Amino acid sequence: MEKFFVFCYFMDFEPARLKTLIPAQIEYWQKNAPANFTGGPFKDRSGGMLSFSATDLDTAMEICKGDPFVKDGLVKEYWVREWLVSHRR
């Protein structure tokens, strides 16, 4: 059964690095995005949040570890949590 997860990450705003990594991150998530994927940056560019479906926490963690921002060290801190969605329209 698919579960819903949230990937929340925090980073320093480094425009030069972001300019080269944003296309790689978009491509990564387009290729690897599980079902129900949605995400984007925080307005102040201090990080971002993505939500998606996966079978379990280990799978969700592996997907997030492959994110180019994480792999390149741009992300200073992140967490992945299962989200129990209780309200939808």
Secondary structure as UniProt FT lines:
FT   STRAND          3..11
FT   HELIX           15..32
FT   TURN            35..36
FT   STRAND          38..41
FT   TURN            43..44
FT   STRAND          47..54
FT   HELIX           57..65
FT   HELIX           68..71
FT   TURN            72..73
FT   STRAND          75..82
//
